[in-house]
Amino acid sequence: MSSVKKVTLKSSDGEIFEVEETVAMESQTIKGLIEDDCADNAIPLPNVTGHILSLVIQYCKEHTSSSDSNSSKSNEKLKAWDTQFINVDLNVLFDLIMAANYLNVKGLLDLTCQTVADMIKEKTPEQIRAMFNIVNDFTPEEEEEVRRENAWAFEISLKNNNVVDTFEVEESMAKELQTIKNMIEDNYTDSVIPLHNVTSDILELVIEDCKKHVEAAESESEPSYSLASKLIDDPLKA
Amino acid sequence: MFETGSKPIRKRSDAWYEVESAEDILADILSRVPIKSLLAFKSVSKQWRRLIESSTFIKLQLRWSLEKPNYLIYPYMDGLVNLYQTKGNGEIIEKITLFGCEDIYALSLLCSCNGLLCFINYPFVPDSNRELVYLIDFDIRICNPATHEVYLLPKGSPSEKKISIGVAFGPKPWEYKVFRFFHPKYDSDDIKCEVYSSITGSWRGIGDVQYCPIGILYCPLGSNHVYVNGKIYWFLPEEGDIITPGSILSVDIEENFKVISLPDEVTAHAFLVDLEGFLSLVAVYDDDQVVDVWILHDSNESNWEKKCSDYVPFSCVDSINFVAARKTEIFFITSDQYLIYNLDNGTWTELDFEDDFESNLPVVLPYTESLLPCEY
């Protein structure tokens, strides 16, 4: 039995990992060190903790064996493994991104960045700031200007299952519906709100109704809710 | 390894702070996010706004986007521009409505590249007697459906006979040129050409030219050119036959014209498309019910390769309305079918869009989202 070449990796918190060289070489950074003959002793990785390093090694192991000609891992199986692997909490996800970047493991960087991109794409700016603890450094006037430049991009999408029937509405109008207003104010909802209980036709009527209500309020006349919106608000309140 | 240029704007959870200060990673993540979200994300913070508006980021986003092109279907409608984005599997993933086009009689979609589309007025309009009149000149609009920007080009020089145009993109991502062939005098055969550059924002005459491409009226729904890899290609009519292609006229971004001969005789049902970065001629032959697909390997010589030849599954060849290509697929729209031909395995797939949109002389083009501006 031939001996498999191994390298030793040391995490920032002193954990030691022994990995096969082929697995370690999934990291272009480590590959470079090995090829430059700098890998005889333990390779110190001061930017990666033991927990994260073990995850990275797991990823590399899975992806090295799949490129092995004897492996029977199909692309679909690998994708399924990736999906399960990346199901971690946000801080671990960010740590993985940093590690994948530092260690230059392209596949992992792709996977982690794509995962974060998918997570944030339907979030409102307020939710983004809350999620990542970003301070809004715009003045109210500046922020208003940015919003005005692309006002339509801030609209909330109400949709049922058929994507062609997505309705873009301004926040003020969506808030006319009490249920949606609560969802927005609790920062509970993304910029796309699915409404499975409501058909497109009814939704169209309700939105028309809300528009009239908002316009009437702006011109200070007495608005009245139509029956349609009353009916809708009730099932939505569930 | 990490850029530490920006000052800390986070108080807790160091992990995200580190991601943010490593702007290249933030750019990587954001470049995978749909454009509509990106436009809203500009209001997250000054750093995010600066990043999203930077030319490096725009280029990065475009690079990603170009790897996953979709199709855009445009059913011809009056006063309404609805574009339907599809992956090519019969499922509509997005409907985009362009605003600012309501008072225009009708728009024809000519071409699509790097997320920008070119529209012109439909070439005939009703006059006071409700008779259809062919337009000699038309408005040219460049638009970006992802950012909802629509830009009307300034009018070109007067023409006494019908004009022809073509759009070239590049070399920089936000540079495009529109070539316009026009006839200054009705009773002469003089053809002149002028070029609009997005950088200068104006037309510049380049003098007399020898050739004028086949008029848009005789091409499927007004699209008579394709831009591939640095050059625009148009069909030139055969001698004495205004609707059958006889050869190809090409021009590069430096305004050098060249004529390329066709590999074989073609009928009026011939189309030019971009197949993986090469000019491709898709020629359908009515009598044999066959389609030949040719690739031009070297645009400096008429060096064509016949990529494949196959039977067409549609019965009446007269009904082909439009053809477009994406990666190794060719999308055919006939008067009653949507078909995709896969060049790799020679298979035809019929797509069913049900009642997703009014099936009104639709055209299809390959499309990817981008942040490129239409006007500079």
Interface residues (C-beta under 8 A of the other chain):
Chain A: N47 L90 N91 F94 D95 I97 M98 N101 Y102 L109 C113 Q114 V116 A117 D118 I120 K121 E122 K123 T124 P125 I128 R129 F132 N133 I134 V135 N136 D137 F138 E143 V146 R147 E149 N150 W152 A153 F154 V163 V164 T166 S191
Chain B: M1 F2 I9 R10 K11 R12 S13 A15 W16 E18 V19 E20 A22 I25 D28 I29 L30 R32 V33 P34 K36 S37 L39 A40 F41 K42 S43 V44 S45 K46 W48 R49 Y84 I92 I93 E94 K95 T147 H148 D356 F357
